[in-house]
Amino acid sequence: MGRLILLNKPYGVLCQFSDERTGPPRPTLADYVDQSGVYPAGRLDLDSEGLLLLTDDGRLQARIADPRFKMPKTYLVQVEGDPDDAPLAALRRGVQLKDGMTLPAEIERIDDPALWPRDPPVRFRKSVPDCWLRLTIREGRNRQVRRMTAAVGLPTLRLVRWRIGDWTIDDIAPGTWREAPAILRQGR
């Protein structure tokens, strides 16, 4: 049975183990995960935080990352604006992006989740309201959540992936990881 690591990826960390870009080096997964032979099952943008799954099992990696399996991914999203029902209803129906229509999202407005501080902090503007949403999608297009919220007039300020399938970052501090219990891996 393969290994499965749950990492709470901090903001500003590349979702790979090396930085091939020229210039000042950026933080990578190697700065946080000291285990060899594991690779990300899916991606999480440099400017996004939260759950990243790493495994040494190619079949499990494909099952997690491949959109054919429609594994739910839940995000806590801080957006600019104070939405009424219309933009949330549009997200629930699916929105048109440049690369096609998205599948419907599950979405609800939530109270401030009182997450860890982000470094650098989200820019606060006294004259512009913001709010938090819990959004679940079942596909994984490039920067999809950010593009979906922008398409309905709610630019994303902060994006934290909280859950993938049954795996979550509950009780995992930013920059730390733990192995998933074997029972979670069976049948996935």
Secondary structure, 3 states (H helix, E strand, C coil): CCCEEEEEECCCCCCCCCCCCCCCCCCCHHHCCCCCCCEECCCCCCCCEEEEEEECCHHHHHHHHCHHHCCCEEEEEEEECCCCHHHHHHHHHCCEECCEECCCCEEEEECCCCCCCCCCCCCCCCCCCEEEEEEEECCCCCCHHHHHHHHCCCCEEEEEEEEECCEECCCCCCCCEEECCHHHHCCC
